[in-house]
């Protein structure tokens, strides 16, 4: 799998995971705690869990292709657990990968092209 394909898969996973988390936090959880309706949390929570697993796989594949440091990959993985953070991380990762730079602070590293 090329870096471009891994990046595309990561971007899709980041957006889907981020959207699912926003639905969970801002729609399903208020329905549960303010209106006593627990079913949306059960459904959306389970769906977000599966989506987050896909996000993890896509992030780790991209991290391996681009030779990220483990700490950089961990920070990007944690972005999938904070509302809105996955969107911010996706933009930053996309920009840096397209520029051929490392994810966070290491601008001297270049991704592998294999």
C-alpha positions as CSV (number, residue, x, y, z in Angstrom):
1,X,0.0,0.0,0.0
2,X,1.4,3.4,-1.0
3,X,1.6,6.4,1.3
4,X,-1.1,8.1,-0.8
5,X,-3.5,5.2,-0.3
6,X,-2.7,5.0,3.4
7,X,-3.2,8.7,3.8
8,X,-6.6,8.5,2.0
9,X,-7.7,5.7,4.2
10,X,-6.5,7.6,7.3
11,X,-8.4,10.7,6.3
12,X,-11.7,8.9,5.7
13,X,-11.3,7.1,9.1
14,X,-10.5,10.3,10.9
15,X,-13.6,12.1,9.5
16,X,-15.9,9.1,10.1
17,X,-14.6,8.6,13.6
18,X,-14.8,12.3,14.5
19,X,-18.3,12.5,13.2
20,X,-19.4,9.5,15.1
21,X,-17.8,10.9,18.3
22,X,-19.6,14.2,17.8
23,X,-22.9,12.4,17.4
24,X,-22.2,10.4,20.5
25,X,-21.2,13.3,22.7
26,X,-23.5,16.0,21.5
27,X,-26.7,14.1,20.5
28,X,-26.8,10.6,22.1
29,X,-25.4,11.4,25.5
30,X,-27.8,14.4,26.1
31,X,-30.7,12.2,25.0
32,X,-29.6,9.7,27.7
33,X,-28.9,12.1,30.5
34,X,-31.5,14.8,29.9
35,X,-34.3,12.8,28.4
36,X,-33.8,9.3,29.9
37,X,-33.3,7.6,26.4
38,X,-30.3,5.3,26.7
39,X,-30.6,3.4,23.4
40,X,-28.9,6.0,21.2
41,X,-25.8,5.9,23.5
42,X,-25.7,2.1,23.2
43,X,-26.0,2.1,19.5
44,X,-23.8,5.1,18.6
45,X,-21.3,4.1,21.3
46,X,-20.9,0.7,19.9
47,X,-20.6,2.1,16.4
48,X,-18.0,4.6,17.4
49,X,-16.0,1.8,19.1
50,X,-15.9,-0.1,15.8
51,X,-15.1,3.0,13.8
52,X,-12.3,3.9,16.3
53,X,-10.7,0.4,15.8
54,X,-10.6,1.1,12.0
55,X,-9.1,4.6,12.8
56,X,-6.4,2.8,14.8
57,X,-5.5,0.4,12.0
58,X,-5.5,3.2,9.4
59,X,-3.3,5.4,11.6
60,X,-0.8,2.7,12.4
61,X,-0.5,1.7,8.7
62,X,0.2,5.4,7.8
63,X,2.6,5.7,10.7
64,X,4.5,2.7,9.5
65,X,4.6,3.9,5.9
66,X,5.8,7.4,6.9
67,X,8.1,6.1,9.7
68,X,6.6,8.2,12.5
69,X,8.0,8.1,15.9
70,X,5.8,6.0,18.3
71,X,4.9,9.0,20.4
72,X,3.7,10.9,17.3
73,X,1.5,8.0,16.3
74,X,0.1,7.8,19.9
75,X,-0.8,11.4,19.9
76,X,-2.7,11.0,16.6
77,X,-4.4,7.9,17.9
78,X,-5.6,9.8,21.0
79,X,-7.1,12.5,18.7
80,X,-9.8,10.0,17.9
81,X,-11.0,10.1,21.5
82,X,-11.4,13.8,21.8
83,X,-14.4,15.6,20.1
84,X,-13.1,17.7,17.2
85,X,-9.5,16.7,17.7
86,X,-9.6,14.1,14.9
87,X,-10.5,16.8,12.4
88,X,-7.6,19.0,13.6
89,X,-5.2,16.1,13.6
90,X,-6.3,15.0,10.1
91,X,-5.6,18.4,8.6
92,X,-2.2,18.6,10.3
93,X,-1.2,15.0,9.3
94,X,-2.4,15.5,5.7
95,X,-0.5,18.8,5.3
96,X,2.7,17.3,6.7
97,X,2.5,14.0,4.8
98,X,1.9,15.8,1.5
99,X,4.9,18.1,2.3
100,X,7.0,15.0,3.0
101,X,7.6,15.9,6.6
102,X,7.1,14.2,9.9
103,X,3.8,14.4,11.7
104,X,4.6,16.6,14.7
105,X,7.9,18.3,15.5
106,X,10.4,16.4,13.5
107,X,10.7,18.3,10.2
108,X,14.0,16.7,9.3
109,X,12.4,13.2,8.7
110,X,11.1,12.2,5.3
111,X,8.6,9.4,4.7
112,X,9.6,6.2,3.1
113,X,8.4,5.9,-0.6
114,X,8.3,2.1,-0.7
